[in-house]
């Protein structure tokens, strides 16, 4: 089985700072993604999600989708890319002050 922490890191490391912290005795972890000192996404990941490769893949896609929507990208284009099997490449983070940037989380 692939390392779930490496999968998460590989998906987001090029564009975001990643913080993974243990949240409870049940094995849940908190994923926090930030860019330029601003929190971009924060998600609780259960042990079940983390240990199931398919669920982890869907979780990563869900986070990427949420970030893209927050940044003003077209939901339809993103969904089309996800369902076509091409996969979802996360859009680069917008630079502060650039048009279309949504408010922080």
C-alpha positions as a Markdown table, in Angstrom:
| # | Residue | x | y | z |
|---|---|---|---|---|
| 1 | Unk | 0.0 | 0.0 | 0.0 |
| 2 | Unk | 1.2 | 3.5 | -0.8 |
| 3 | Unk | 2.0 | 5.8 | 2.1 |
| 4 | Unk | -1.1 | 8.0 | 2.6 |
| 5 | Unk | 1.0 | 10.9 | 3.9 |
| 6 | Unk | 3.1 | 10.8 | 0.8 |
| 7 | Unk | 0.0 | 10.8 | -1.4 |
| 8 | Unk | -1.3 | 13.9 | 0.3 |
| 9 | Unk | 2.1 | 15.6 | 0.2 |
| 10 | Unk | 2.6 | 14.8 | -3.5 |
| 11 | Unk | -0.8 | 16.2 | -4.3 |
| 12 | Unk | -0.3 | 19.6 | -2.6 |
| 13 | Unk | 3.4 | 20.2 | -1.9 |
| 14 | Unk | 4.2 | 22.1 | -5.1 |
| 15 | Unk | 1.8 | 24.9 | -4.3 |
| 16 | Unk | 1.0 | 24.8 | -0.6 |
| 17 | Unk | 2.6 | 24.3 | 2.8 |
| 18 | Unk | 1.3 | 21.2 | 4.4 |
| 19 | Unk | 0.7 | 20.5 | 8.0 |
| 20 | Unk | -0.6 | 17.1 | 9.2 |
| 21 | Unk | -1.3 | 16.8 | 12.9 |
| 22 | Unk | -2.8 | 14.0 | 14.9 |
| 23 | Unk | -6.2 | 14.9 | 16.3 |
| 24 | Unk | -7.3 | 12.0 | 18.4 |
| 25 | Unk | -6.7 | 8.5 | 19.7 |
| 26 | Unk | -8.9 | 7.2 | 16.8 |
| 27 | Unk | -6.1 | 8.0 | 14.3 |
| 28 | Unk | -7.7 | 11.0 | 12.7 |
| 29 | Unk | -5.5 | 13.7 | 11.4 |
| 30 | Unk | -6.0 | 17.4 | 10.6 |
| 31 | Unk | -4.7 | 18.5 | 7.2 |
| 32 | Unk | -4.0 | 22.2 | 6.9 |
| 33 | Unk | -2.9 | 23.7 | 3.6 |
| 34 | Unk | -1.6 | 27.3 | 3.5 |
| 35 | Unk | -0.1 | 29.6 | 1.0 |
| 36 | Unk | 1.7 | 32.9 | 1.8 |
| 37 | Unk | 0.7 | 32.7 | 5.4 |
| 38 | Unk | -3.0 | 32.2 | 4.6 |
| 39 | Unk | -5.0 | 29.0 | 5.3 |
| 40 | Unk | -6.3 | 27.7 | 2.0 |
| 41 | Unk | -8.0 | 24.5 | 3.3 |
| 42 | Unk | -8.4 | 22.6 | 6.5 |
| 43 | Unk | -9.8 | 19.1 | 6.6 |
| 44 | Unk | -10.2 | 16.4 | 9.2 |
| 45 | Unk | -9.1 | 13.0 | 7.7 |
| 46 | Unk | -10.4 | 9.9 | 9.5 |
| 47 | Unk | -8.2 | 6.8 | 9.9 |
| 48 | Unk | -10.7 | 5.0 | 7.6 |
| 49 | Unk | -10.2 | 7.6 | 4.8 |
| 50 | Unk | -6.5 | 7.7 | 5.3 |
| 51 | Unk | -6.1 | 3.9 | 5.1 |
| 52 | Unk | -8.4 | 3.3 | 2.0 |
| 53 | Unk | -6.6 | 4.3 | -1.2 |
| 54 | Unk | -9.8 | 5.0 | -3.1 |
| 55 | Unk | -11.3 | 7.1 | -0.3 |
| 56 | Unk | -8.1 | 9.0 | 0.0 |
| 57 | Unk | -8.0 | 9.7 | -3.7 |
| 58 | Unk | -11.6 | 11.1 | -3.6 |
| 59 | Unk | -10.7 | 13.2 | -0.5 |
| 60 | Unk | -7.7 | 14.7 | -2.3 |
| 61 | Unk | -9.9 | 15.4 | -5.4 |
| 62 | Unk | -12.5 | 17.0 | -3.2 |
| 63 | Unk | -10.0 | 19.3 | -1.5 |
| 64 | Unk | -8.6 | 20.3 | -4.9 |
| 65 | Unk | -12.1 | 20.9 | -6.2 |
| 66 | Unk | -12.9 | 23.1 | -3.2 |
| 67 | Unk | -9.7 | 25.1 | -3.6 |
| 68 | Unk | -10.3 | 25.6 | -7.3 |
| 69 | Unk | -13.9 | 26.8 | -6.7 |
| 70 | Unk | -12.7 | 29.1 | -3.9 |
| 71 | Unk | -10.2 | 30.6 | -6.4 |
| 72 | Unk | -12.9 | 31.3 | -8.9 |
| 73 | Unk | -12.3 | 28.5 | -11.4 |
| 74 | Unk | -15.3 | 27.1 | -13.3 |
| 75 | Unk | -17.0 | 24.3 | -11.4 |
| 76 | Unk | -18.2 | 22.7 | -14.7 |
| 77 | Unk | -14.7 | 22.6 | -16.2 |
| 78 | Unk | -13.3 | 21.0 | -13.1 |
| 79 | Unk | -16.0 | 18.4 | -12.8 |
| 80 | Unk | -15.6 | 17.6 | -16.5 |
| 81 | Unk | -11.9 | 17.0 | -16.0 |
| 82 | Unk | -12.5 | 14.9 | -13.0 |
| 83 | Unk | -15.2 | 12.7 | -14.7 |
| 84 | Unk | -13.3 | 12.3 | -18.0 |
| 85 | Unk | -10.7 | 10.3 | -16.2 |
| 86 | Unk | -8.0 | 12.8 | -17.0 |
| 87 | Unk | -7.7 | 13.5 | -13.3 |
| 88 | Unk | -7.7 | 16.9 | -11.6 |
| 89 | Unk | -4.6 | 19.0 | -11.7 |
| 90 | Unk | -5.0 | 21.6 | -9.0 |
| 91 | Unk | -4.8 | 25.2 | -10.4 |
| 92 | Unk | -1.9 | 27.3 | -9.2 |
| 93 | Unk | -2.7 | 29.4 | -6.1 |
| 94 | Unk | -3.7 | 32.9 | -7.0 |
| 95 | Unk | -1.4 | 35.7 | -5.8 |
| 96 | Unk | -2.9 | 38.0 | -3.3 |
| 97 | Unk | -4.6 | 40.9 | -5.0 |
| 98 | Unk | -5.0 | 39.1 | -8.3 |
| 99 | Unk | -8.5 | 39.4 | -9.8 |
| 100 | Unk | -10.9 | 36.6 | -8.9 |
| 101 | Unk | -9.4 | 35.7 | -5.6 |
| 102 | Unk | -12.1 | 34.6 | -3.1 |
| 103 | Unk | -12.1 | 35.6 | 0.5 |
| 104 | Unk | -10.1 | 33.4 | 2.9 |
| 105 | Unk | -11.5 | 30.5 | 4.8 |
